[in-house]
Amino acid sequence: MQEELNQFTRNDVWYLVLRPTNTNVIGTKWIFINKTDEKGNVVRNKARLVAQGYTQVEGIDFDETFAPVARLESVRLLLAIACHLKFKLY
């Protein structure tokens, strides 16, 4: 996880900004999973970033109840396709 965050900093991908006043901040947490095969050997280590739903305010942060999950592979794929096809992402 720290290696991924260091890459974001090194590539100047994001920067910290001040939180706007009178806003609710949705917390996040990392979920770590060790994928194992049928013999119990660790095959792959997985990590994902999950929003903490209990800090959300209904009607402001969401209309329906859900748990958004961002998989790093999906984000990288989306960014690669957007760059290749010259899409604008917001």
Helices and strands as residue ranges (DSSP letters): H 2-10, E 28-36, E 42-51, G 53-55, E 69-70, H 72-85
